[in-house]
């Protein structure tokens, strides 16, 4: 299959998968190709989409880091044929996201409301 066509199909497939999770995502290149992003609509994440059988993950993450704008976490979303989607990030970025998630769980377990800080 033509590499460019497979990349486009991968981006469309990933955007659809993210929409299934409730995010308003679409292929970035579909509008004039000026956005410079593979998939848009996941706030604060720069998505580098790779649909390849043999992926050099270090090259892919370097591309994501290079292309990410200020305030975006670079991430490579990738999959091989007949395999599920995976996400690769730098450990420091993943730890930051995990701490945010962990902090939210901590508040839920203690019965606090997110915006007011009042107990339920």
C-alpha positions in Angstrom: 0.0 0.0 0.0 1.2 3.5 -0.8 2.8 4.9 2.4 1.1 8.3 2.2 -2.3 6.6 1.7 -1.7 4.3 4.7 -0.7 7.3 6.8 -3.9 9.1 5.8 -6.0 6.0 6.6 -4.3 5.7 10.0 -5.0 9.3 10.8 -8.7 8.9 9.9 -8.9 5.7 11.9 -7.3 7.3 15.0 -9.6 10.3 14.8 -12.6 8.0 14.6 -11.3 6.0 17.6 -10.8 9.2 19.7 -14.4 10.4 18.7 -15.6 7.0 20.1 -14.1 8.1 23.5 -16.0 11.4 23.2 -13.4 13.8 21.8 -14.1 15.9 18.8 -11.1 14.8 16.8 -10.4 15.0 13.1 -7.5 14.6 10.7 -5.5 17.8 10.8 -4.3 17.7 7.2 -7.8 17.5 5.8 -8.2 21.3 5.8 -5.5 22.6 3.4 -2.7 20.8 5.2 -1.7 24.0 7.0 -2.3 22.9 10.6 0.8 20.7 10.7 -0.8 18.1 12.9 -1.8 14.6 12.1 -4.9 14.6 14.3 -6.4 17.5 16.1 -9.0 17.8 18.8 -7.3 16.3 21.9 -6.6 19.4 24.0 -3.0 19.9 25.1 -1.7 16.9 23.3 0.4 17.0 20.1 -0.5 13.8 18.3 2.1 12.1 15.9 0.1 9.3 14.3 2.1 6.3 12.9 0.4 3.3 11.2 3.5 1.2 10.4 4.7 -2.3 10.8 8.3 -1.2 11.6 8.4 2.0 13.6 11.5 3.7 14.9 9.8 5.0 18.1 12.7 7.3 19.0 12.5 9.0 15.6 8.7 9.3 16.0 8.9 10.8 19.5 11.6 13.2 18.3 9.3 14.4 15.5 6.4 14.8 18.0 8.7 16.8 20.4 9.9 19.0 17.6 6.4 19.7 16.2 4.7 20.2 19.6 3.7 23.8 20.4 4.2 25.5 23.7 1.9 23.9 26.3 1.3 20.6 24.3 2.5 17.2 25.4 4.1 15.3 22.5 2.7 11.8 22.1 3.0 9.1 19.4 -0.1 7.1 18.7 0.8 4.0 16.8 -0.3 0.6 15.7 0.7 -2.3 13.5 -1.7 -4.3 11.4 -4.1 -6.5 13.5 -2.9 -4.8 16.7 -4.5 -2.2 19.1 -3.5 1.4 19.3 -0.7 2.3 21.6 0.5 5.7 22.9 4.2 6.5 23.6 5.2 9.6 25.6 8.3 10.8 27.3 8.3 9.6 30.9 8.4 13.2 32.3 5.2 14.1 30.4 3.5 10.8 31.4 4.3 11.4 35.1 2.8 14.9 34.9 -0.4 13.5 33.5 -0.5 10.6 36.0 0.0 13.0 38.9 -3.0 15.1 37.6 -5.1 12.0 37.4 -3.9 10.7 40.8 -4.8 14.1 42.3 -8.3 13.9 40.9 -8.8 10.4 42.3 -7.5 11.6 45.7 -10.1 14.3 45.8 -12.9 11.9 44.7 -12.0 9.4 47.4 -12.2 12.2 50.1 -15.6 13.4 48.8 -14.5 16.8 47.6 -16.1 18.7 44.7 -13.7 19.8 42.0 -14.5 23.4 41.6 -15.6 24.6 45.0 -13.4 22.6 47.3 -16.4 21.9 49.5 -17.1 18.5 51.0 -20.0 16.6 49.5 
